[in-house]
Structure formats: structure tokens, C-alpha cells
Amino acid sequence: LRAPSPPSGVVGGAAAPVAAAALTRPGGYWDGARALTGYWYVSATTTVKSSAVGSVTLDAAPPCVHKVVPKETRYALSGKIGELAHPGEWFYDPTAKRLYVYGTDDPDTHTVEAKRRTLGFDLTNTGHTTIDGIGLFATTIRTGATSTGVTLDGIDGQYLSHYTDITRGATDCGSTVTRGVGDSGIILDGTQNKIVNSDLSLSAGNGIALRGQNNTATDNVIHDVDYMGTYAAGIAVQGNSQTVTHNTISRVGRSGINLQWNEVAGLTPGKDLIAYNDISGYARLSLDVAAIYTCCSAWMMGTNIDHNMLHDPAPTTTSTTFGISGIYADNGQSDLVIANNVGWGNREGTVMLNGLGTGSHDNGVYNNTGGMTLFYVKEPGQSTGTKIYNNVGTIRGLDGATDGGLVLSDNLPSDVDPLFVDAANRDYRLTADSPARYQAIPLPGINDGSTDATPSLGAYQYGAPKWTAGARR
């Protein structure tokens, strides 16, 4: 239940006022309501302390608010019976223990169901098991750290997780961002487990939490998840040596794939593979983000992010301050291979590298289409070992990056038209007359396949079959 057309408000100070003309309810109406706020990369919840026509005052100011830019806090209000307006909407009064459901027909023709358990299948101590063709509603599946050989195939899951409280710890920046990351959605922990061919939607947190090591998520369709806007994601990748390929992910609160590389005790670590995914509609509730987001100061052991289509983010804000990109290696991520990705509609381009903190080293950014942003301070050593070759699209932030040791070569200048087949309809293959032909540094395993003697710049090799991304059905 949301306030009509939630606008950007003015939030700050101890009283935490939010002023907006869309708040037309009389004084006191919103008192006690729950408020979900979003500023920069932090979502949090609090309650309305008092309200008047045109404003509400929150019990606590949103975390991190105005540390960078004022007047860019977004919010939504809920928890008032007077906002019931559409069939199926409901309100529960915990004091009276009474449930209200809005409808326009005979209630005797409907069934009201209540959730009894969190897990439909608890495979915490189970291995070598297949669950095939099962429907889940308001429940989920979990494996454990010792699970191995589990296959989830053809799962149709809705409302995999639900919660409304994301207040955790202190109220400064970053204290609430991890809500739901490791314990919501389908939780696939352990080793050598996989989830395939599944349709997952409607989750406050993840679609899939891919934990442990050597697990796989392939050919899944995931949408309308992370509706609380934390670092939960369509697929939250934790641990290492994980494979995430050929998934279609859309309409998510923050990122389609949140890539958090961690070592797993007792197992030899390795690189992740994130490839051939189609991700859209990200950044709906949180900014400074990407379709594929990874952070912070991790050595990624050659993790591959390749052949992904990353497009059409949908932020519900007029903010132009915080970045949205296709792939974002934030705050010092190193030893990544980012190649052959295509993006459009992203403020910062298909790729963004942020070298703050420990610096961002030994990354290979090759043959991507859609431009990029480099964010480095001007000091030696910030980007040593990083190579940016054979890309098509505007590259911003070169001064600080090249001062830090980064090497650029054979990228198509931004003022040269690449002559795509049909850019208006998102066909970024090269025409016969494209100046991107014959121009690339040959990189075996990266830009193979051209019918020309010398490879092409960008994500599509001239004459090669057009690669596709997303779930194969």
C-alpha cells in the first residue's frame, strides 16, 4: 500500500520531515504507518511519528541521508486500512487480530489462506536428490552446507520470501544493505547443486541465493524480486566457483546479479562464471548499482563476466546523481575478465570500474559494446595491470585511470560511428562498412569467430553467428 505517486521528499535532521504535495490525507492519518525509504544504495524502514496535510515526520531519519546529495530520498508508505482500494489487497489489525480483505463481490466465493511454514522442502542435511516440477507459493527450498548433488528442476515459485522490516544495526550508511542476501529466496548451499528451468517471482529478497561452491543456476526466469530494495538480488552469488548462465532476470529492486566472492572453508577457491544472462528493469529501488554488481576489495581469481545483455534499468526516481551501469566493479574489485557484454540505457555505460579503496587491479575489459565509466583518483598504482581493449562506446574518466597504471588500446573513438546493423532495434552487430572491423587486438578465447582475418571491436564478431542471452526454453 503506497502513498499516491511517491515523490522525492525532503528528509533530514532529527525530526526527519518528508514534504510532498501528493500527501493529501488529513493531519494524523499517516501516524504509525510504516515508511520504506531509499537513498543512494541504502533502503530502510521506520515508522511515521506524526503527519499533516502535505508532510509526514518519520520516527528516524533514513540511513546515510544527505551525506552526498540532498532532496533525493524516495519513500513509500504502508500499513493503513484506508489505502485498501483494489480487489485482493488486505490489512491485518494485530491488536484486534482481524484481517480485512478488499473486494467488490461476495466474500463467500473466495478462500483466504494463511502461511504456516517458511520451507516447503528442507534439504539442509540432504544430498543426491531431485525436486522436479514442483509449485511453491509463499514458501521456498533450502539446501545446507553439506548438501551435494541436489537438482531443482522446473520449479514454479511465487512469494519465496516476504518481510517488511529492514532496520538492522546502526543507522549509518551500509548497516541495512545485507537484509535477505543470504537467507531469502531459493537457498542453494553446499557443493555441486543446481537449479535449472525454473520460474521464480515475487520475493522481498532474492530469487536465488547461490551459496557454497561449485553450484549452478541456469535457464531460469526470475522477476519482481528484491521488492525491499536491499543487496538481495535476482541471483545473489556468494561463495566462489559458481556458474550463473542463460538466466532472464527483470524488474528487481537493486541488481539482477549481486556477485559477492568469498572463500569457503575446506575447499579450494576458484573463479565464478557469469555469462549469457539477459537482465533488465534493475535499479527500481536503489541506486549506485548495476545489472551485475560486485564489491568490495576482493581478488576475483579471473572471474568471467561475459556475453550478457544488460539493458533498460528502471529507477523510480528523478535522481541523476548516482550511477547505473550494466556491470559495476565497485570499490577495488580486481582480477575480473569482463568481455563481450552489450548494454543500453545505462547512465554509466555497459561497464563501470571504481578503483577507490584498495585500487582496482589486473582487470581485463575486452570487446564490450555500450561504453564505460572509470572512477579512479589521480595517484599512482590505482589501476595497475588493468587492460581495456577492443571496446565500442564512449569511455569516461580516463584521466584518473591512466594516471594509476591502466592501459587502453584499440577502442573505437567515441566520435566514430560504428555503423551497427540496426541500433534503433538493439541489433549491435557490425555492417560490412563498419570501422570496427579489422581493428581488434586478437585475444584467443575472447574475440574468436570473425570471418575476417583480424577480429572486430565490440561484442559481436563480424560474420560470426549472433550470440543470444537469457533462458533457453
C-alpha positions as CSV (number, residue, x, y, z in Angstrom):
1,L,0.0,0.0,0.0
2,R,1.7,3.1,-1.2
3,A,1.2,6.8,-0.9
4,P,-0.2,8.2,-4.2
5,S,2.7,8.7,-6.7
6,P,5.6,8.6,-4.1
7,P,7.7,11.6,-4.9
8,S,11.2,12.6,-3.9
9,G,10.9,14.2,-0.5
10,V,12.9,16.4,1.8
11,V,14.2,14.2,4.5
12,G,16.8,15.0,7.2
13,G,17.5,16.2,10.7
14,A,16.4,14.7,14.0
15,A,12.7,15.3,13.2
16,A,13.1,13.7,9.7
17,P,10.3,15.6,7.9
18,V,9.1,14.5,4.5
19,A,7.3,17.1,2.5
20,A,5.3,16.3,-0.6
21,A,2.2,17.7,-2.2
22,A,0.9,14.2,-3.0
23,L,0.2,13.6,0.7
24,T,-3.3,15.0,0.8
25,R,-4.7,12.9,3.8
26,P,-5.7,14.9,6.8
27,G,-3.5,15.5,9.8
28,G,-2.8,12.4,11.9
29,Y,-3.9,10.0,9.1
30,W,-0.4,8.5,8.5
31,D,0.6,8.4,12.2
32,G,2.0,5.0,12.9
33,A,2.4,3.9,9.3
34,R,5.4,2.1,8.1
35,A,7.8,4.0,5.8
36,L,10.2,2.4,3.4
37,T,12.9,4.9,2.4
38,G,15.6,4.7,-0.3
39,Y,18.6,6.9,-0.5
40,W,21.7,6.3,-2.6
41,Y,22.3,2.5,-2.1
42,V,20.5,2.1,1.2
43,S,16.9,1.0,1.8
44,A,15.5,1.1,5.3
45,T,12.2,1.0,7.2
46,T,10.9,3.2,10.0
47,T,7.5,4.5,11.3
48,V,5.7,7.7,10.8
49,K,5.8,9.7,14.0
50,S,3.3,12.4,13.0
51,S,1.6,13.7,9.9
52,A,-0.1,16.7,8.4
53,V,-1.5,17.6,5.0
54,G,1.5,17.7,2.7
55,S,4.0,16.1,5.0
56,V,4.9,13.3,7.4
57,T,7.6,13.2,10.1
58,L,9.5,9.9,10.4
59,D,10.5,8.4,13.7
60,A,14.1,8.1,12.5
61,A,15.9,9.7,9.6
62,P,16.9,7.3,6.8
63,P,20.4,5.9,7.0
64,C,23.1,7.8,5.1
65,V,20.7,10.6,4.1
66,H,22.2,13.7,2.7
67,K,25.8,12.6,3.1
68,V,26.2,13.3,-0.6
69,V,23.2,14.9,-2.2
70,P,20.1,16.5,-0.5
71,K,16.5,16.1,-1.6
72,E,16.9,12.7,-3.3
73,T,15.3,10.4,-0.7
74,R,12.5,8.3,-2.1
75,Y,9.8,6.7,0.1
76,A,6.6,4.7,0.2
77,L,4.1,4.5,3.0
78,S,2.0,1.4,4.0
79,G,0.0,-0.1,6.8
80,K,-3.2,1.9,6.7
81,I,-6.6,0.3,6.2
82,G,-7.8,3.4,4.4
83,E,-5.5,2.7,1.5
84,L,-7.3,-0.6,0.5
85,A,-8.5,0.2,-3.0
86,H,-8.1,-2.9,-5.2
87,P,-9.5,-6.4,-5.0
88,G,-7.2,-8.8,-3.2
89,E,-5.5,-6.1,-1.1
90,W,-5.5,-6.8,2.6
91,F,-4.8,-5.3,6.0
92,Y,-4.2,-7.1,9.3
93,D,-5.0,-5.4,12.6
94,P,-2.7,-7.1,15.1
95,T,-4.4,-5.6,18.2
96,A,-7.9,-6.8,17.2
97,K,-6.5,-9.9,15.4
98,R,-8.7,-9.1,12.5
99,L,-7.9,-9.5,8.8
100,Y,-9.5,-7.1,6.3
101,V,-9.6,-8.0,2.5
102,Y,-10.8,-5.6,-0.1
103,G,-13.3,-7.0,-2.7
104,T,-16.3,-6.0,-4.8
105,D,-18.1,-9.3,-4.9
106,D,-19.4,-12.0,-2.4
107,P,-16.6,-12.9,0.0
108,D,-18.1,-16.4,0.3
109,T,-16.9,-17.1,-3.2
110,H,-13.2,-16.7,-2.1
111,T,-10.8,-18.7,0.1
112,V,-8.4,-17.0,2.5
113,E,-5.2,-18.9,3.1
114,A,-2.6,-18.3,5.8
115,K,1.1,-19.3,5.6
116,R,2.1,-21.9,8.2
117,R,5.8,-22.6,7.4
118,T,8.8,-21.0,5.8
119,L,10.2,-24.0,4.0
120,G,8.4,-26.3,1.5
121,F,11.4,-28.5,1.3
122,D,14.2,-28.5,3.9
123,L,17.2,-30.3,2.4
124,T,19.7,-28.9,4.9
125,N,21.3,-32.3,5.5
126,T,20.3,-33.9,2.2
127,G,22.2,-34.8,-1.0
128,H,21.7,-36.5,-4.3
129,T,18.0,-35.5,-4.5
130,T,16.0,-34.2,-7.4
131,I,12.9,-32.0,-7.0
132,D,11.2,-31.7,-10.4
133,G,8.1,-29.7,-11.5
134,I,7.0,-28.5,-8.1
135,G,5.0,-25.4,-7.5
136,L,5.8,-23.2,-4.5
137,F,3.6,-20.5,-3.1
138,A,4.6,-18.4,0.0
139,T,7.4,-20.9,0.8
140,T,10.8,-22.0,-0.5
141,I,13.5,-24.6,-0.7
142,R,16.8,-24.7,1.2
143,T,19.9,-26.9,1.0
144,G,22.7,-26.9,3.5
145,A,26.5,-26.5,3.7
146,T,26.9,-30.3,3.4
147,S,24.4,-30.8,0.6
148,T,25.7,-32.1,-2.7
149,G,24.2,-33.4,-5.9
150,V,20.8,-31.7,-5.4
151,T,18.9,-30.7,-8.5
152,L,15.9,-28.3,-8.6
153,D,14.3,-28.5,-12.0
154,G,11.2,-26.8,-13.3
155,I,10.3,-25.1,-10.0
156,D,7.4,-22.6,-10.3
157,G,7.9,-20.4,-7.2
158,Q,5.9,-17.3,-6.1
159,Y,6.3,-15.3,-2.9
160,L,9.5,-17.2,-2.0
161,S,10.2,-14.8,0.9
162,H,8.4,-11.9,2.5
163,Y,9.4,-9.4,5.2
164,T,8.8,-5.7,5.7
165,D,11.4,-4.8,8.3
166,I,14.9,-3.9,7.1
167,T,16.1,-2.0,10.1
168,R,19.3,-3.6,11.3
169,G,22.2,-2.3,13.4
170,A,23.2,1.3,13.5
171,T,21.6,3.9,11.2
172,D,24.7,5.0,9.3
173,C,25.5,4.1,5.7
174,G,25.6,0.4,4.9
175,S,24.1,-1.0,8.0
176,T,20.9,-2.3,6.4
177,V,22.0,-3.3,3.0
178,T,22.5,-7.0,3.7
179,R,19.0,-7.8,4.7
180,G,17.9,-11.0,3.0
181,V,21.1,-11.6,1.0
182,G,22.0,-15.0,2.4
183,D,18.7,-16.3,3.8
184,S,15.9,-15.5,1.3
185,G,14.6,-16.9,-2.0
186,I,15.6,-20.4,-3.1
187,I,18.7,-21.0,-0.9
188,L,21.2,-23.3,-2.7
189,D,24.1,-24.0,-0.4
190,G,26.7,-26.8,-0.4
191,T,28.6,-28.1,-3.4
192,Q,27.7,-29.4,-6.9
193,N,24.0,-28.5,-6.6
194,K,21.9,-26.8,-9.3
195,I,18.7,-25.0,-10.1
196,V,17.5,-25.1,-13.7
197,N,14.5,-24.3,-15.9
198,S,12.6,-22.6,-13.1
199,D,10.3,-19.6,-12.9
200,L,10.7,-17.6,-9.8
201,S,8.9,-14.3,-8.8
202,L,7.6,-12.2,-6.0
203,S,10.2,-12.1,-3.2
204,A,11.1,-9.4,-0.7
205,G,14.6,-10.8,-1.0
206,N,16.3,-13.0,-3.6
207,G,15.1,-15.1,-6.3
208,I,18.0,-17.4,-5.7
209,A,20.7,-17.3,-3.0
210,L,23.6,-19.2,-4.6
211,R,25.9,-20.1,-1.6
212,G,28.7,-22.6,-1.1
213,Q,30.9,-23.6,-4.0
214,N,30.6,-25.1,-7.5
215,N,26.8,-24.6,-7.7
216,T,24.8,-23.7,-10.8
217,A,21.8,-21.5,-11.8
218,T,20.9,-21.9,-15.5
219,D,17.9,-21.3,-17.7
220,N,15.8,-19.7,-15.0
221,V,13.3,-16.8,-15.4
222,I,13.3,-14.5,-12.4
223,H,11.3,-11.3,-12.0
224,D,9.7,-8.9,-9.4
225,V,12.1,-9.8,-6.6
226,D,14.0,-7.8,-4.0
227,Y,11.0,-5.6,-3.6
228,M,12.5,-4.2,-0.4
229,G,15.5,-2.8,-2.3
230,T,18.5,-4.3,-0.3
231,Y,21.5,-6.1,-1.7
232,A,19.4,-9.2,-2.3
233,A,19.0,-9.8,-6.0
234,G,17.6,-11.9,-8.7
235,I,20.5,-14.2,-8.1
236,A,22.7,-13.4,-5.1
237,V,26.0,-15.2,-5.8
238,Q,28.1,-15.9,-2.7
239,G,31.0,-18.3,-2.1
240,N,33.0,-18.9,-5.2
241,S,33.4,-21.1,-8.3
242,Q,29.7,-20.6,-9.1
243,T,28.1,-20.8,-12.5
244,V,25.3,-18.4,-13.5
245,T,24.4,-18.7,-17.2
246,H,21.4,-18.2,-19.5
247,N,19.0,-16.7,-17.0
248,T,16.4,-14.0,-17.8
249,I,16.1,-11.5,-14.9
250,S,13.8,-8.5,-14.8
251,R,12.1,-6.0,-12.5
252,V,14.4,-6.1,-9.4
253,G,14.8,-3.6,-6.6
254,R,18.5,-3.4,-7.0
255,S,20.7,-5.7,-9.1
256,G,19.9,-8.6,-11.3
257,I,23.0,-10.5,-10.1
258,N,24.9,-9.5,-6.9
259,L,28.3,-11.1,-7.0
260,Q,30.0,-11.4,-3.6
261,W,33.1,-13.5,-3.9
262,N,34.1,-15.3,-0.6
263,E,36.2,-18.3,0.2
264,V,34.5,-21.5,1.5
265,A,36.3,-23.2,4.4
266,G,37.9,-26.5,3.4
267,L,37.5,-26.1,-0.4
268,T,39.9,-24.8,-3.0
269,P,38.6,-21.4,-4.2
270,G,38.1,-20.6,-7.9
271,K,36.6,-18.2,-10.3
272,D,32.9,-17.6,-11.0
273,L,31.3,-17.7,-14.4
274,I,28.5,-15.2,-15.1
275,A,27.5,-15.5,-18.8
276,Y,24.7,-15.3,-21.3
277,N,22.2,-13.7,-18.9
278,D,19.6,-11.1,-20.1
279,I,18.9,-8.6,-17.3
280,S,16.6,-5.6,-17.4
281,G,14.5,-3.4,-15.1
282,Y,17.1,-3.2,-12.4
283,A,17.7,-0.2,-10.0
284,R,14.0,0.2,-9.3
285,L,14.5,1.0,-5.6
286,S,18.3,1.5,-5.1
287,L,21.0,3.5,-6.9
288,D,24.7,3.3,-7.4
289,V,24.2,-0.1,-8.8
290,A,24.2,-2.3,-12.0
291,A,22.5,-5.2,-13.6
292,I,25.6,-7.2,-12.4
293,Y,27.1,-5.7,-9.3
294,T,30.2,-6.8,-7.4
295,C,32.0,-5.2,-4.4
296,C,34.4,-4.7,-2.5
297,S,38.2,-5.1,-2.5
298,A,38.1,-8.8,-3.5
299,W,40.6,-10.7,-5.6
300,M,38.2,-12.4,-8.0
301,M,40.6,-15.1,-9.4
302,G,39.8,-14.4,-13.0
303,T,36.0,-14.5,-12.6
304,N,34.4,-14.2,-16.1
305,I,31.5,-11.9,-16.8
306,D,30.8,-12.3,-20.5
307,H,28.1,-12.3,-23.2
308,N,25.5,-10.7,-21.0
309,M,22.7,-8.4,-22.3
310,L,22.2,-5.6,-19.7
311,H,19.6,-3.0,-20.6
312,D,16.7,-0.8,-19.7
313,P,17.1,-0.1,-16.0
314,A,14.0,1.4,-14.5
315,P,14.8,3.7,-11.5
316,T,11.8,5.1,-9.8
317,T,13.5,8.4,-9.1
318,T,14.4,11.6,-10.9
319,S,17.8,11.5,-9.3
320,T,20.7,11.9,-11.7
321,T,23.5,11.7,-9.2
322,F,24.2,8.1,-8.6
323,G,25.4,5.7,-11.2
324,I,23.6,2.9,-13.0
325,S,25.6,0.7,-15.3
326,G,25.5,-2.8,-16.9
327,I,28.4,-4.2,-14.9
328,Y,29.8,-2.4,-11.8
329,A,33.0,-3.5,-10.2
330,D,32.8,-1.3,-7.1
331,N,35.4,-0.2,-4.6
332,G,38.5,-2.1,-5.6
333,Q,37.5,-5.3,-7.3
334,S,40.4,-7.0,-9.0
335,D,41.3,-9.8,-11.4
336,L,38.0,-9.8,-13.4
337,V,37.5,-10.7,-17.1
338,I,34.7,-8.6,-18.4
339,A,34.2,-9.4,-22.1
340,N,31.7,-9.4,-24.9
341,N,28.8,-7.8,-23.0
342,V,26.2,-5.5,-24.6
343,G,24.3,-2.8,-22.7
344,W,21.9,0.1,-23.4
345,G,20.1,2.6,-21.3
346,N,22.8,2.7,-18.6
347,R,23.9,6.1,-17.3
348,E,27.5,5.0,-16.9
349,G,27.7,2.6,-19.8
350,T,28.0,-1.1,-20.0
351,V,30.9,-1.3,-17.6
352,M,32.0,0.8,-14.6
353,L,35.2,0.3,-12.7
354,N,35.6,2.0,-9.3
355,G,39.2,1.9,-8.0
356,L,38.6,3.6,-4.7
357,G,39.8,1.8,-1.5
358,T,42.4,-0.8,-2.4
359,G,42.5,0.1,-6.1
360,S,41.2,-2.0,-9.0
361,H,43.9,-4.1,-10.5
362,D,44.6,-6.7,-13.2
363,N,41.1,-6.5,-14.7
364,G,40.6,-7.3,-18.4
365,V,37.8,-5.3,-20.1
366,Y,37.6,-6.5,-23.7
367,N,35.2,-6.3,-26.6
368,N,32.2,-4.8,-24.8
369,T,29.6,-2.6,-26.6
370,G,27.9,0.3,-24.9
371,G,30.6,2.5,-23.3
372,M,32.0,2.6,-19.8
373,T,33.0,4.8,-16.9
374,L,36.2,4.7,-15.0
375,F,36.3,6.1,-11.5
376,Y,39.8,6.5,-10.1
377,V,41.7,9.1,-8.1
378,K,44.8,10.6,-9.7
379,E,47.5,8.7,-7.9
380,P,50.0,6.0,-9.0
381,G,49.0,2.4,-8.6
382,Q,45.2,2.6,-8.5
383,S,44.7,0.6,-11.7
384,T,47.9,-1.3,-12.4
385,G,47.6,-4.3,-14.6
386,T,44.1,-3.4,-15.9
387,K,43.7,-3.5,-19.7
388,I,40.8,-2.0,-21.7
389,Y,41.0,-3.3,-25.3
390,N,38.7,-3.5,-28.3
391,N,35.6,-1.8,-26.8
392,V,32.9,0.2,-28.6
393,G,31.3,3.2,-26.9
394,T,32.3,6.3,-25.0
395,I,34.8,5.9,-22.2
396,R,34.6,8.4,-19.4
397,G,37.1,9.1,-16.6
398,L,40.3,8.4,-18.4
399,D,42.5,10.9,-16.6
400,G,42.5,9.3,-13.2
401,A,42.5,5.8,-14.6
402,T,45.6,6.2,-16.9
403,D,47.5,8.0,-14.1
404,G,47.0,4.9,-12.0
405,G,48.6,2.5,-14.5
406,L,45.6,1.3,-16.6
407,V,46.3,0.6,-20.3
408,L,43.9,1.4,-23.1
409,S,44.3,0.2,-26.6
410,D,42.3,-0.2,-29.9
411,N,39.0,1.1,-28.6
412,L,36.7,2.7,-31.1
413,P,36.8,6.5,-30.6
414,S,33.6,8.0,-29.3
415,D,33.2,10.3,-32.3
416,V,33.3,7.4,-34.8
417,D,30.0,5.9,-35.9
418,P,30.4,2.1,-35.5
419,L,27.7,1.5,-38.2
420,F,25.7,-1.1,-36.4
421,V,23.1,-3.2,-38.3
422,D,20.1,-1.7,-36.5
423,A,20.9,0.2,-33.3
424,A,17.4,1.5,-33.0
425,N,16.1,-2.1,-32.6
426,R,19.1,-3.1,-30.5
427,D,21.0,-5.1,-33.1
428,Y,24.6,-4.1,-32.4
429,R,26.2,-6.4,-35.0
430,L,28.5,-4.7,-37.4
431,T,27.7,-3.8,-41.0
432,A,30.1,-4.6,-43.8
433,D,31.3,-0.9,-43.8
434,S,31.8,-0.7,-40.0
435,P,35.0,1.0,-39.0
436,A,35.1,-1.6,-36.1
437,R,36.1,-4.4,-38.5
438,Y,39.8,-5.5,-38.7
439,Q,40.7,-3.3,-35.7
440,A,40.9,-5.5,-32.6
441,I,43.8,-6.9,-30.8
442,P,43.5,-10.7,-31.2
443,L,42.6,-12.3,-27.9
444,P,42.2,-16.1,-28.1
445,G,39.0,-17.2,-26.4
446,I,37.7,-13.6,-26.3
447,N,37.2,-12.4,-29.9
448,D,37.4,-15.6,-31.9
449,G,34.9,-16.3,-34.7
450,S,35.2,-13.4,-37.1
451,T,35.2,-14.2,-40.8
452,D,37.8,-11.5,-41.2
453,A,41.5,-12.2,-40.8
454,T,41.6,-9.7,-37.9
455,P,38.9,-9.7,-35.2
456,S,36.4,-6.9,-34.8
457,L,35.9,-4.4,-32.0
458,G,32.8,-4.8,-29.8
459,A,30.7,-7.7,-28.6
460,Y,29.8,-9.2,-32.0
461,Q,32.4,-10.5,-34.3
462,Y,31.8,-9.7,-38.0
463,G,30.4,-12.8,-39.8
464,A,30.0,-14.9,-36.7
465,P,26.6,-16.3,-35.6
466,K,24.8,-13.8,-33.4
467,W,25.0,-15.0,-29.8
468,T,21.9,-14.7,-27.6
469,A,21.3,-14.4,-23.9
470,G,18.6,-15.3,-21.5
471,A,16.8,-18.5,-20.5
472,R,16.5,-21.1,-23.3
473,R,13.0,-22.6,-23.4
